[in-house]
């Protein structure tokens, strides 16, 4: 019998992290994006924004709404979002295609303003918290942490710079999603 939380076969028979073998949206995200190193200001701002919106919700909900988020938030261009005013805020609050949470919408706009005000590129700042690759991988989902000292330091630094909705758990999810850490299970085909 396999360990609880160990890699499981997906519909094609390849072993995957348990969460990635489920609905097609998860399968595609797991196979093509999660844990793949990601660079670029717009791409990283998208991920930090979506991770913030995910807080308290299912990631599947966010994945399915991602195209609407991209449209609503100007392709996640921090400079364009930083210029959003009250009319944009009201437009976002009325947009059923995204998560209509006032605090999270305000955080996205505020985070764009904080990103534009950074003293170095967002890409460089976020990746400065990536831990060194250890070569060891988790065997089960239970071995994957929710936070690390690096994600705690990232959250602290981002908050100091004016970002909100970026706690240590959100930052660790961001690190996993963007390949700063690679938590594919040892038996997952993506770990090969």
N, CA and C atoms as an extended XYZ file, in Angstrom:
576
Properties=species:S:1:pos:R:3:atomname:S:1:resname:S:1:resid:I:1 pbc="F F F"
N         0.849       -1.191        0.000 N   UNK     1
C         0.000        0.000        0.000 CA  UNK     1
C         0.888        1.246        0.000 C   UNK     1
N         0.546        2.228       -0.831 N   UNK     2
C         1.339        3.451       -0.936 CA  UNK     2
C         1.157        4.310        0.317 C   UNK     2
N         2.187        5.086        0.632 N   UNK     3
C         2.101        6.019        1.753 CA  UNK     3
C         1.048        7.075        1.455 C   UNK     3
N         0.293        7.469        2.475 N   UNK     4
C        -0.671        8.551        2.300 CA  UNK     4
C         0.090        9.806        1.911 C   UNK     4
N        -0.379       10.475        0.886 N   UNK     5
C         0.269       11.698        0.446 CA  UNK     5
C         1.418       11.483       -0.518 C   UNK     5
N         1.708       10.206       -0.865 N   UNK     6
C         2.775        9.917       -1.824 CA  UNK     6
C         2.247       10.145       -3.240 C   UNK     6
N         3.152       10.134       -4.216 N   UNK     7
C         2.752       10.316       -5.611 CA  UNK     7
C         1.711        9.270       -5.999 C   UNK     7
N         0.758        9.701       -6.837 N   UNK     8
C        -0.310        8.818       -7.298 CA  UNK     8
C        -0.360        8.870       -8.828 C   UNK     8
N        -0.834        7.801       -9.459 N   UNK     9
C        -0.924        7.820      -10.923 CA  UNK     9
C        -2.026        8.759      -11.403 C   UNK     9
N        -1.701        9.525      -12.425 N   UNK    10
C        -2.692       10.383      -13.058 CA  UNK    10
C        -3.429        9.604      -14.126 C   UNK    10
N        -4.291       10.256      -14.884 N   UNK    11
C        -5.074        9.563      -15.905 CA  UNK    11
C        -4.221        8.915      -17.004 C   UNK    11
N        -2.997        9.410      -17.180 N   UNK    12
C        -2.093        8.828      -18.172 CA  UNK    12
C        -1.167        7.778      -17.568 C   UNK    12
N        -1.353        7.505      -16.270 N   UNK    13
C        -0.544        6.497      -15.588 CA  UNK    13
C         0.745        7.021      -14.990 C   UNK    13
N         1.132        8.258      -15.319 N   UNK    14
C         2.368        8.815      -14.758 CA  UNK    14
C         2.141        9.247      -13.310 C   UNK    14
N         3.114        8.982      -12.431 N   UNK    15
C         2.952        9.371      -11.026 CA  UNK    15
C         3.085       10.879      -10.856 C   UNK    15
N         2.192       11.433      -10.055 N   UNK    16
C         2.162       12.876       -9.800 CA  UNK    16
C         1.975       13.139       -8.316 C   UNK    16
N         2.290       14.364       -7.923 N   UNK    17
C         1.929       14.823       -6.588 CA  UNK    17
C         0.414       14.643       -6.472 C   UNK    17
N        -0.096       14.200       -5.320 N   UNK    18
C        -1.520       13.877       -5.216 CA  UNK    18
C        -2.462       14.984       -5.688 C   UNK    18
N        -2.166       16.228       -5.342 N   UNK    19
C        -3.046       17.325       -5.734 CA  UNK    19
C        -3.064       17.536       -7.245 C   UNK    19
N        -1.983       17.161       -7.931 N   UNK    20
C        -1.864       17.391       -9.371 CA  UNK    20
C        -2.472       16.312      -10.233 C   UNK    20
N        -2.984       15.249       -9.630 N   UNK    21
C        -3.562       14.150      -10.401 CA  UNK    21
C        -5.077       14.258      -10.481 C   UNK    21
N        -5.623       15.359       -9.980 N   UNK    22
C        -7.070       15.524       -9.919 CA  UNK    22
C        -7.676       16.139      -11.163 C   UNK    22
N        -8.492       17.178      -10.991 N   UNK    23
C        -9.182       17.798      -12.125 CA  UNK    23
C        -8.188       18.249      -13.210 C   UNK    23
N        -8.646       18.297      -14.462 N   UNK    24
C        -7.750       18.686      -15.565 CA  UNK    24
C        -7.017       20.012      -15.343 C   UNK    24
N        -7.673       20.979      -14.690 N   UNK    25
C        -7.018       22.274      -14.433 CA  UNK    25
C        -5.781       22.083      -13.562 C   UNK    25
N        -5.928       21.269      -12.510 N   UNK    26
C        -4.796       20.982      -11.627 CA  UNK    26
C        -3.723       20.193      -12.363 C   UNK    26
N        -4.156       19.213      -13.133 N   UNK    27
C        -3.214       18.374      -13.861 CA  UNK    27
C        -2.334       19.230      -14.785 C   UNK    27
N        -2.968       20.101      -15.551 N   UNK    28
C        -2.216       20.965      -16.471 CA  UNK    28
C        -1.280       21.906      -15.717 C   UNK    28
N        -1.779       22.521      -14.640 N   UNK    29
C        -0.968       23.437      -13.846 CA  UNK    29
C         0.219       22.700      -13.227 C   UNK    29
N        -0.036       21.540      -12.655 N   UNK    30
C         1.024       20.729      -12.053 CA  UNK    30
C         2.084       20.355      -13.080 C   UNK    30
N         1.643       19.896      -14.234 N   UNK    31
C         2.571       19.384      -15.245 CA  UNK    31
C         3.352       20.471      -15.965 C   UNK    31
N         2.756       21.624      -16.164 N   UNK    32
C         3.383       22.643      -17.002 CA  UNK    32
C         3.944       23.853      -16.262 C   UNK    32
N         3.433       24.156      -15.067 N   UNK    33
C         3.819       25.413      -14.428 CA  UNK    33
C         4.435       25.286      -13.042 C   UNK    33
N         3.782       24.527      -12.163 N   UNK    34
C         4.165       24.522      -10.759 CA  UNK    34
C         5.586       24.004      -10.587 C   UNK    34
N         6.421       24.792       -9.951 N   UNK    35
C         7.811       24.400       -9.716 CA  UNK    35
C         8.758       24.749      -10.842 C   UNK    35
N         8.249       25.334      -11.926 N   UNK    36
C         9.092       25.730      -13.054 CA  UNK    36
C         9.597       27.147      -12.792 C   UNK    36
N        10.897       27.373      -12.848 N   UNK    37
C        11.413       28.730      -12.598 CA  UNK    37
C        10.747       29.761      -13.504 C   UNK    37
N        10.265       30.819      -12.880 N   UNK    38
C         9.547       31.871      -13.578 CA  UNK    38
C        10.246       33.198      -13.311 C   UNK    38
N        10.438       33.951      -14.352 N   UNK    39
C        11.063       35.279      -14.238 CA  UNK    39
C        10.188       36.297      -14.957 C   UNK    39
N        10.458       37.552      -14.699 N   UNK    40
C         9.749       38.640      -15.369 CA  UNK    40
C         8.788       39.342      -14.436 C   UNK    40
N         8.787       40.669      -14.508 N   UNK    41
C         7.989       41.475      -13.592 CA  UNK    41
C         6.496       41.168      -13.687 C   UNK    41
N         5.939       41.147      -14.900 N   UNK    42
C         4.504       40.916      -15.045 CA  UNK    42
C         4.132       39.511      -14.583 C   UNK    42
N         4.931       38.524      -14.972 N   UNK    43
C         4.654       37.134      -14.596 CA  UNK    43
C         4.708       36.952      -13.083 C   UNK    43
N         5.705       37.525      -12.446 N   UNK    44
C         5.816       37.378      -10.993 CA  UNK    44
C         4.768       38.209      -10.262 C   UNK    44
N         4.426       39.373      -10.807 N   UNK    45
C         3.372       40.155      -10.171 CA  UNK    45
C         2.033       39.423      -10.289 C   UNK    45
N         1.810       38.757      -11.415 N   UNK    46
C         0.598       37.947      -11.555 CA  UNK    46
C         0.546       36.882      -10.467 C   UNK    46
N         1.631       36.179      -10.278 N   UNK    47
C         1.633       35.080       -9.308 CA  UNK    47
C         1.455       35.576       -7.879 C   UNK    47
N         2.124       36.666       -7.537 N   UNK    48
C         1.969       37.168       -6.166 CA  UNK    48
C         0.537       37.658       -5.944 C   UNK    48
N        -0.066       38.238       -6.977 N   UNK    49
C        -1.444       38.708       -6.871 CA  UNK    49
C        -2.406       37.536       -6.745 C   UNK    49
N        -2.235       36.528       -7.601 N   UNK    50
C        -3.135       35.373       -7.546 CA  UNK    50
C        -2.980       34.601       -6.241 C   UNK    50
N        -1.749       34.475       -5.757 N   UNK    51
C        -1.553       33.796       -4.467 CA  UNK    51
C        -2.247       34.576       -3.351 C   UNK    51
N        -2.219       35.891       -3.426 N   UNK    52
C        -2.905       36.702       -2.419 CA  UNK    52
C        -4.419       36.518       -2.507 C   UNK    52
N        -4.946       36.480       -3.721 N   UNK    53
C        -6.385       36.267       -3.892 CA  UNK    53
C        -6.792       34.869       -3.436 C   UNK    53
N        -5.902       33.899       -3.552 N   UNK    54
C        -6.224       32.526       -3.189 CA  UNK    54
C        -6.415       32.357       -1.691 C   UNK    54
N        -5.809       33.187       -0.906 N   UNK    55
C        -5.873       33.054        0.550 CA  UNK    55
C        -7.306       32.788        1.009 C   UNK    55
N        -7.518       31.628        1.622 N   UNK    56
C        -8.831       31.249        2.124 CA  UNK    56
C        -9.739       30.597        1.089 C   UNK    56
N        -9.266       30.456       -0.127 N   UNK    57
C       -10.065       29.863       -1.205 CA  UNK    57
C        -9.330       28.671       -1.808 C   UNK    57
N       -10.005       27.978       -2.671 N   UNK    58
C        -9.394       26.875       -3.407 CA  UNK    58
C        -8.534       27.438       -4.540 C   UNK    58
N        -7.351       26.844       -4.742 N   UNK    59
C        -6.510       27.262       -5.858 CA  UNK    59
C        -7.212       26.976       -7.180 C   UNK    59
N        -8.059       25.950       -7.207 N   UNK    60
C        -8.812       25.609       -8.417 CA  UNK    60
C        -9.711       26.779       -8.833 C   UNK    60
N       -10.312       27.443       -7.863 N   UNK    61
C       -11.134       28.619       -8.148 CA  UNK    61
C       -10.298       29.692       -8.835 C   UNK    61
N        -9.107       29.928       -8.329 N   UNK    62
C        -8.236       30.964       -8.897 CA  UNK    62
C        -7.775       30.565      -10.295 C   UNK    62
N        -7.377       29.316      -10.473 N   UNK    63
C        -6.944       28.859      -11.802 CA  UNK    63
C        -8.041       29.067      -12.839 C   UNK    63
N        -9.247       28.725      -12.470 N   UNK    64
C       -10.354       28.834      -13.422 CA  UNK    64
C       -10.717       30.283      -13.723 C   UNK    64
N       -10.408       31.185      -12.817 N   UNK    65
C       -10.690       32.605      -13.027 CA  UNK    65
C        -9.481       33.379      -13.571 C   UNK    65
N        -8.356       32.695      -13.755 N   UNK    66
C        -7.131       33.389      -14.159 CA  UNK    66
C        -7.290       34.213      -15.437 C   UNK    66
N        -7.933       33.712      -16.499 N   UNK    67
C        -8.085       34.569      -17.693 CA  UNK    67
C        -8.835       35.872      -17.383 C   UNK    67
N        -9.873       35.787      -16.558 N   UNK    68
C       -10.618       36.997      -16.195 CA  UNK    68
C        -9.761       37.929      -15.345 C   UNK    68
N        -8.955       37.366      -14.441 N   UNK    69
C        -8.038       38.182      -13.649 CA  UNK    69
C        -7.060       38.923      -14.572 C   UNK    69
N        -6.532       38.225      -15.564 N   UNK    70
C        -5.567       38.861      -16.471 CA  UNK    70
C        -6.186       40.046      -17.199 C   UNK    70
N        -7.428       39.889      -17.619 N   UNK    71
C        -8.114       40.991      -18.296 CA  UNK    71
C        -8.406       42.119      -17.317 C   UNK    71
N        -8.971       41.778      -16.179 N   UNK    72
C        -9.368       42.784      -15.189 CA  UNK    72
C        -8.184       43.576      -14.652 C   UNK    72
N        -7.031       42.903      -14.519 N   UNK    73
C        -5.850       43.552      -13.949 CA  UNK    73
C        -4.788       43.876      -15.006 C   UNK    73
N        -5.250       44.282      -16.188 N   UNK    74
C        -4.363       44.848      -17.225 CA  UNK    74
C        -3.128       43.993      -17.490 C   UNK    74
N        -3.327       42.683      -17.611 N   UNK    75
C        -2.197       41.800      -17.897 CA  UNK    75
C        -1.171       41.757      -16.779 C   UNK    75
N        -1.564       42.183      -15.595 N   UNK    76
C        -0.694       42.216      -14.416 CA  UNK    76
C         0.524       43.113      -14.619 C   UNK    76
N         0.312       44.199      -15.333 N   UNK    77
C         1.350       45.224      -15.509 CA  UNK    77
C         1.293       46.133      -14.276 C   UNK    77
N         2.292       46.041      -13.390 N   UNK    78
C         2.228       46.836      -12.158 CA  UNK    78
C         2.059       48.333      -12.391 C   UNK    78
N         2.678       48.876      -13.421 N   UNK    79
C         2.554       50.323      -13.657 CA  UNK    79
C         1.128       50.705      -14.009 C   UNK    79
N         0.476       49.898      -14.829 N   UNK    80
C        -0.918       50.183      -15.188 CA  UNK    80
C        -1.841       50.020      -13.983 C   UNK    80
N        -1.613       48.963      -13.198 N   UNK    81
C        -2.462       48.730      -12.027 CA  UNK    81
C        -2.235       49.815      -10.974 C   UNK    81
N        -0.997       50.270      -10.828 N   UNK    82
C        -0.688       51.321       -9.851 CA  UNK    82
C        -1.454       52.607      -10.154 C   UNK    82
N        -1.831       52.798      -11.408 N   UNK    83
C        -2.567       53.998      -11.810 CA  UNK    83
C        -4.085       53.830      -11.662 C   UNK    83
N        -4.548       52.659      -11.239 N   UNK    84
C        -5.986       52.444      -11.073 CA  UNK    84
C        -6.536       53.419      -10.047 C   UNK    84
N        -7.692       53.972      -10.366 N   UNK    85
C        -8.382       54.883       -9.455 CA  UNK    85
C        -9.672       54.272       -8.949 C   UNK    85
N       -10.528       55.100       -8.411 N   UNK    86
C       -11.781       54.631       -7.821 CA  UNK    86
C       -12.688       53.965       -8.852 C   UNK    86
N       -12.730       54.475      -10.072 N   UNK    87
C       -13.571       53.856      -11.104 CA  UNK    87
C       -13.093       52.431      -11.397 C   UNK    87
N       -11.788       52.235      -11.426 N   UNK    88
C       -11.242       50.890      -11.646 CA  UNK    88
C       -11.583       49.977      -10.470 C   UNK    88
N       -11.467       50.508       -9.288 N   UNK    89
C       -11.786       49.733       -8.091 CA  UNK    89
C       -13.241       49.272       -8.127 C   UNK    89
N       -14.137       50.168       -8.480 N   UNK    90
C       -15.556       49.818       -8.575 CA  UNK    90
C       -15.794       48.802       -9.697 C   UNK    90
N       -15.094       48.969      -10.813 N   UNK    91
C       -15.196       48.008      -11.920 CA  UNK    91
C       -14.783       46.622      -11.461 C   UNK    91
N       -13.692       46.525      -10.700 N   UNK    92
C       -13.213       45.238      -10.205 CA  UNK    92
C       -14.195       44.635       -9.205 C   UNK    92
N       -14.749       45.457       -8.345 N   UNK    93
C       -15.714       44.959       -7.363 CA  UNK    93
C       -16.989       44.431       -8.026 C   UNK    93
N       -17.285       44.903       -9.223 N   UNK    94
C       -18.483       44.462       -9.946 CA  UNK    94
C       -18.193       43.315      -10.924 C   UNK    94
N       -16.950       42.923      -11.069 N   UNK    95
C       -16.551       41.921      -12.067 CA  UNK    95
C       -16.735       40.508      -11.513 C   UNK    95
N       -17.791       39.826      -11.951 N   UNK    96
C       -18.083       38.477      -11.467 CA  UNK    96
C       -17.068       37.452      -11.956 C   UNK    96
N       -16.227       37.811      -12.905 N   UNK    97
C       -15.215       36.892      -13.424 CA  UNK    97
C       -14.032       36.694      -12.492 C   UNK    97
N       -13.886       37.594      -11.511 N   UNK    98
C       -12.775       37.496      -10.562 CA  UNK    98
C       -13.342       37.291       -9.160 C   UNK    98
N       -12.467       37.207       -8.184 N   UNK    99
C       -12.885       37.150       -6.787 CA  UNK    99
C       -13.121       38.595       -6.351 C   UNK    99
N       -14.351       38.897       -5.979 N   UNK   100
C       -14.726       40.277       -5.646 CA  UNK   100
C       -14.612       40.509       -4.149 C   UNK   100
N       -13.385       40.575       -3.703 N   UNK   101
C       -13.103       40.807       -2.297 CA  UNK   101
C       -12.428       42.176       -2.203 C   UNK   101
N       -13.099       43.102       -1.548 N   UNK   102
C       -12.613       44.497       -1.479 CA  UNK   102
C       -11.180       44.585       -0.944 C   UNK   102
N       -10.892       43.873        0.139 N   UNK   103
C        -9.559       43.956        0.738 CA  UNK   103
C        -8.490       43.410       -0.207 C   UNK   103
N        -8.806       42.337       -0.913 N   UNK   104
C        -7.828       41.745       -1.838 CA  UNK   104
C        -7.638       42.612       -3.084 C   UNK   104
N        -8.710       43.217       -3.555 N   UNK   105
C        -8.600       44.139       -4.692 CA  UNK   105
C        -7.752       45.341       -4.294 C   UNK   105
N        -8.030       45.906       -3.121 N   UNK   106
C        -7.236       47.037       -2.639 CA  UNK   106
C        -5.773       46.629       -2.465 C   UNK   106
N        -5.546       45.400       -1.996 N   UNK   107
C        -4.168       44.916       -1.833 CA  UNK   107
C        -3.469       44.808       -3.177 C   UNK   107
N        -4.161       44.308       -4.195 N   UNK   108
C        -3.540       44.181       -5.520 CA  UNK   108
C        -3.120       45.543       -6.067 C   UNK   108
N        -3.991       46.527       -5.902 N   UNK   109
C        -3.659       47.881       -6.374 CA  UNK   109
C        -2.516       48.459       -5.541 C   UNK   109
N        -2.601       48.312       -4.237 N   UNK   110
C        -1.531       48.797       -3.366 CA  UNK   110
C        -0.215       48.075       -3.612 C   UNK   110
N        -0.281       46.780       -3.863 N   UNK   111
C         0.942       46.023       -4.137 CA  UNK   111
C         1.569       46.452       -5.456 C   UNK   111
N         0.743       46.809       -6.433 N   UNK   112
C         1.288       47.325       -7.694 CA  UNK   112
C         2.035       48.633       -7.444 C   UNK   112
N         1.467       49.478       -6.617 N   UNK   113
C         2.135       50.746       -6.285 CA  UNK   113
C         3.439       50.491       -5.535 C   UNK   113
N         3.415       49.499       -4.635 N   UNK   114
C         4.642       49.149       -3.913 CA  UNK   114
C         5.685       48.569       -4.869 C   UNK   114
N         5.253       47.766       -5.838 N   UNK   115
C         6.185       47.171       -6.812 CA  UNK   115
C         6.832       48.248       -7.670 C   UNK   115
N         6.037       49.226       -8.084 N   UNK   116
C         6.564       50.317       -8.909 CA  UNK   116
C         7.575       51.151       -8.119 C   UNK   116
N         7.383       51.252       -6.815 N   UNK   117
C         8.263       52.069       -5.968 CA  UNK   117
C         9.530       51.339       -5.515 C   UNK   117
N         9.677       50.067       -5.862 N   UNK   118
C        10.843       49.304       -5.410 CA  UNK   118
C        12.147       49.929       -5.888 C   UNK   118
N        13.202       49.715       -5.111 N   UNK   119
C        14.525       50.223       -5.461 CA  UNK   119
C        15.292       49.262       -6.369 C   UNK   119
N        14.687       48.129       -6.699 N   UNK   120
C        15.265       47.170       -7.638 CA  UNK   120
C        14.123       46.397       -8.277 C   UNK   120
N        14.373       45.685       -9.353 N   UNK   121
C        13.289       44.954      -10.020 CA  UNK   121
C        12.633       43.928       -9.101 C   UNK   121
N        11.316       43.800       -9.237 N   UNK   122
C        10.563       42.832       -8.441 CA  UNK   122
C        11.139       41.428       -8.612 C   UNK   122
N        11.495       41.087       -9.814 N   UNK   123
C        12.088       39.780      -10.129 CA  UNK   123
C        13.320       39.522       -9.257 C   UNK   123
N        14.194       40.493       -9.226 N   UNK   124
C        15.441       40.372       -8.454 CA  UNK   124
C        15.153       40.270       -6.954 C   UNK   124
N        14.220       41.101       -6.477 N   UNK   125
C        13.873       41.085       -5.060 CA  UNK   125
C        13.317       39.726       -4.645 C   UNK   125
N        12.317       39.227       -5.354 N   UNK   126
C        11.692       37.963       -4.971 CA  UNK   126
C        12.676       36.802       -5.032 C   UNK   126
N        13.449       36.723       -6.095 N   UNK   127
C        14.386       35.611       -6.241 CA  UNK   127
C        15.534       35.691       -5.237 C   UNK   127
N        15.760       36.843       -4.626 N   UNK   128
C        16.828       36.940       -3.627 CA  UNK   128
C        16.515       36.090       -2.387 C   UNK   128
N        15.257       35.684       -2.232 N   UNK   129
C        14.861       34.865       -1.088 CA  UNK   129
C        14.856       33.368       -1.395 C   UNK   129
N        15.128       33.007       -2.636 N   UNK   130
C        15.124       31.586       -3.002 CA  UNK   130
C        16.236       30.857       -2.255 C   UNK   130
N        15.892       29.783       -1.572 N   UNK   131
C        16.933       29.037       -0.846 CA  UNK   131
C        17.809       28.257       -1.820 C   UNK   131
N        19.000       27.874       -1.399 N   UNK   132
C        19.837       27.054       -2.272 CA  UNK   132
C        19.169       25.695       -2.495 C   UNK   132
N        19.352       25.146       -3.669 N   UNK   133
C        18.793       23.821       -3.982 CA  UNK   133
C        19.534       22.780       -3.149 C   UNK   133
N        18.774       21.928       -2.485 N   UNK   134
C        19.406       20.933       -1.612 CA  UNK   134
C        19.540       19.584       -2.281 C   UNK   134
N        18.729       19.322       -3.296 N   UNK   135
C        18.771       18.024       -3.944 CA  UNK   135
C        17.847       17.020       -3.293 C   UNK   135
N        17.424       17.278       -2.055 N   UNK   136
C        16.503       16.349       -1.413 CA  UNK   136
C        15.071       16.778       -1.717 C   UNK   136
N        14.227       15.794       -1.892 N   UNK   137
C        12.828       16.052       -2.209 CA  UNK   137
C        11.935       15.382       -1.178 C   UNK   137
N        10.740       15.928       -0.979 N   UNK   138
C         9.809       15.270       -0.065 CA  UNK   138
C         9.302       13.949       -0.661 C   UNK   138
N         9.044       12.986        0.210 N   UNK   139
C         8.492       11.702       -0.216 CA  UNK   139
C         6.970       11.701       -0.183 C   UNK   139
N         6.403       12.512        0.718 N   UNK   140
C         4.953       12.614        0.836 CA  UNK   140
C         4.566       14.079        0.973 C   UNK   140
N         3.296       14.318        0.731 N   UNK   141
C         2.780       15.682        0.860 CA  UNK   141
C         2.945       16.199        2.288 C   UNK   141
N         2.896       15.313        3.259 N   UNK   142
C         3.044       15.715        4.663 CA  UNK   142
C         4.423       16.306        4.948 C   UNK   142
N         5.411       15.997        4.134 N   UNK   143
C         6.771       16.518        4.327 CA  UNK   143
C         6.965       17.913        3.722 C   UNK   143
N         5.989       18.390        2.979 N   UNK   144
C         6.094       19.708        2.336 CA  UNK   144
C         5.690       20.768        3.358 C   UNK   144
N         6.577       21.725        3.656 N   UNK   145
C         6.245       22.740        4.668 CA  UNK   145
C         5.229       23.748        4.145 C   UNK   145
N         4.565       24.435        5.061 N   UNK   146
C         3.665       25.533        4.708 CA  UNK   146
C         4.418       26.859        4.701 C   UNK   146
N         5.471       26.932        5.506 N   UNK   147
C         6.316       28.124        5.567 CA  UNK   147
C         7.757       27.669        5.778 C   UNK   147
N         8.661       28.561        5.496 N   UNK   148
C        10.085       28.316        5.734 CA  UNK   148
C        10.692       29.621        6.250 C   UNK   148
N        11.914       29.566        6.761 N   UNK   149
C        12.559       30.825        7.158 CA  UNK   149
C        12.657       31.805        5.980 C   UNK   149
N        12.872       31.277        4.775 N   UNK   150
C        12.979       32.155        3.594 CA  UNK   150
C        11.639       32.812        3.264 C   UNK   150
N        10.546       32.047        3.355 N   UNK   151
C         9.239       32.641        3.043 CA  UNK   151
C         8.840       33.654        4.123 C   UNK   151
N         9.246       33.396        5.348 N   UNK   152
C         8.984       34.341        6.437 CA  UNK   152
C         9.774       35.630        6.212 C   UNK   152
N        11.025       35.493        5.792 N   UNK   153
C        11.853       36.674        5.512 CA  UNK   153
C        11.302       37.449        4.318 C   UNK   153
N        10.847       36.728        3.276 N   UNK   154
C        10.261       37.393        2.109 CA  UNK   154
C         9.024       38.180        2.528 C   UNK   154
N         8.140       37.557        3.298 N   UNK   155
C         6.918       38.229        3.740 CA  UNK   155
C         7.248       39.477        4.555 C   UNK   155
N         8.185       39.342        5.462 N   UNK   156
C         8.577       40.483        6.303 CA  UNK   156
C         9.107       41.631        5.434 C   UNK   156
N         9.958       41.306        4.470 N   UNK   157
C        10.538       42.342        3.622 CA  UNK   157
C         9.480       42.984        2.724 C   UNK   157
N         8.605       42.176        2.146 N   UNK   158
C         7.560       42.740        1.298 CA  UNK   158
C         6.635       43.654        2.101 C   UNK   158
N         6.276       43.241        3.309 N   UNK   159
C         5.420       44.084        4.146 CA  UNK   159
C         6.120       45.397        4.500 C   UNK   159
N         7.406       45.312        4.763 N   UNK   160
C         8.184       46.525        5.060 CA  UNK   160
C         8.160       47.491        3.875 C   UNK   160
N         8.057       46.940        2.682 N   UNK   161
C         8.050       47.749        1.461 CA  UNK   161
C         6.641       48.175        1.039 C   UNK   161
N         5.631       47.854        1.855 N   UNK   162
C         4.278       48.320        1.589 CA  UNK   162
C         3.333       47.296        0.975 C   UNK   162
N         3.777       46.062        0.776 N   UNK   163
C         2.905       45.024        0.244 CA  UNK   163
C         1.982       44.504        1.353 C   UNK   163
N         0.795       44.045        0.960 N   UNK   164
C        -0.140       43.440        1.900 CA  UNK   164
C        -0.643       42.111        1.335 C   UNK   164
N        -1.273       41.320        2.196 N   UNK   165
C        -1.755       39.974        1.835 CA  UNK   165
C        -0.604       39.100        1.371 C   UNK   165
N         0.545       39.246        2.010 N   UNK   166
C         1.732       38.466        1.645 CA  UNK   166
C         2.381       37.881        2.900 C   UNK   166
N         1.649       37.022        3.585 N   UNK   167
C         2.201       36.376        4.764 CA  UNK   167
C         3.152       35.255        4.383 C   UNK   167
N         3.788       34.628        5.356 N   UNK   168
C         4.756       33.564        5.090 CA  UNK   168
C         4.193       32.380        4.304 C   UNK   168
N         2.930       32.010        4.550 N   UNK   169
C         2.336       30.894        3.805 CA  UNK   169
C         2.102       31.281        2.353 C   UNK   169
N         1.574       32.474        2.129 N   UNK   170
C         1.373       32.964        0.756 CA  UNK   170
C         2.709       33.061        0.031 C   UNK   170
N         3.728       33.549        0.721 N   UNK   171
C         5.050       33.672        0.088 CA  UNK   171
C         5.636       32.302       -0.232 C   UNK   171
N         5.413       31.312        0.640 N   UNK   172
C         5.936       29.978        0.323 CA  UNK   172
C         5.197       29.382       -0.872 C   UNK   172
N         3.882       29.592       -0.951 N   UNK   173
C         3.130       29.128       -2.114 CA  UNK   173
C         3.650       29.805       -3.384 C   UNK   173
N         3.976       31.081       -3.286 N   UNK   174
C         4.575       31.801       -4.415 CA  UNK   174
C         5.913       31.171       -4.804 C   UNK   174
N         6.728       30.849       -3.813 N   UNK   175
C         8.037       30.243       -4.083 CA  UNK   175
C         7.873       28.891       -4.784 C   UNK   175
N         6.883       28.109       -4.363 N   UNK   176
C         6.624       26.821       -5.006 CA  UNK   176
C         6.130       27.027       -6.432 C   UNK   176
N         5.191       27.939       -6.612 N   UNK   177
C         4.572       28.164       -7.917 CA  UNK   177
C         5.561       28.669       -8.951 C   UNK   177
N         6.562       29.406       -8.507 N   UNK   178
C         7.487       30.048       -9.446 CA  UNK   178
C         8.847       29.358       -9.523 C   UNK   178
N         8.965       28.189       -8.921 N   UNK   179
C        10.200       27.424       -9.027 CA  UNK   179
C        11.335       27.908       -8.155 C   UNK   179
N        11.070       28.815       -7.227 N   UNK   180
C        12.119       29.217       -6.289 CA  UNK   180
C        12.467       28.030       -5.394 C   UNK   180
N        11.464       27.207       -5.154 N   UNK   181
C        11.651       25.897       -4.531 CA  UNK   181
C        10.921       24.899       -5.423 C   UNK   181
N        11.329       23.668       -5.393 N   UNK   182
C        10.688       22.632       -6.199 CA  UNK   182
C        10.274       21.510       -5.259 C   UNK   182
N         8.992       21.511       -4.923 N   UNK   183
C         8.473       20.544       -3.966 CA  UNK   183
C         7.743       19.373       -4.621 C   UNK   183
N         8.038       19.104       -5.903 N   UNK   184
C         7.472       17.891       -6.497 CA  UNK   184
C         7.996       16.708       -5.696 C   UNK   184
N         7.126       15.784       -5.371 N   UNK   185
C         7.511       14.611       -4.590 CA  UNK   185
C         8.549       13.781       -5.333 C   UNK   185
N         9.360       13.077       -4.596 N   UNK   186
C        10.460       12.312       -5.156 CA  UNK   186
C        10.006       11.335       -6.249 C   UNK   186
N         8.804       10.762       -6.102 N   UNK   187
C         8.305        9.810       -7.086 CA  UNK   187
C         7.473       10.445       -8.192 C   UNK   187
N         7.253       11.744       -8.138 N   UNK   188
C         6.481       12.448       -9.168 CA  UNK   188
C         7.301       12.493      -10.459 C   UNK   188
N         6.645       12.287      -11.589 N   UNK   189
C         7.384       12.299      -12.853 CA  UNK   189
C         8.032       13.659      -13.123 C   UNK   189
N         7.470       14.748      -12.563 N   UNK   190
C         8.048       16.087      -12.769 CA  UNK   190
C         9.353       16.259      -11.989 C   UNK   190
N         9.610       15.398      -11.035 N   UNK   191
C        10.852       15.483      -10.262 CA  UNK   191
C        12.008       14.867      -11.016 C   UNK   191
N        11.739       14.217      -12.097 N   UNK   192
C        12.805       13.507      -12.847 CA  UNK   192
C        13.642       14.488      -13.657 C   UNK   192
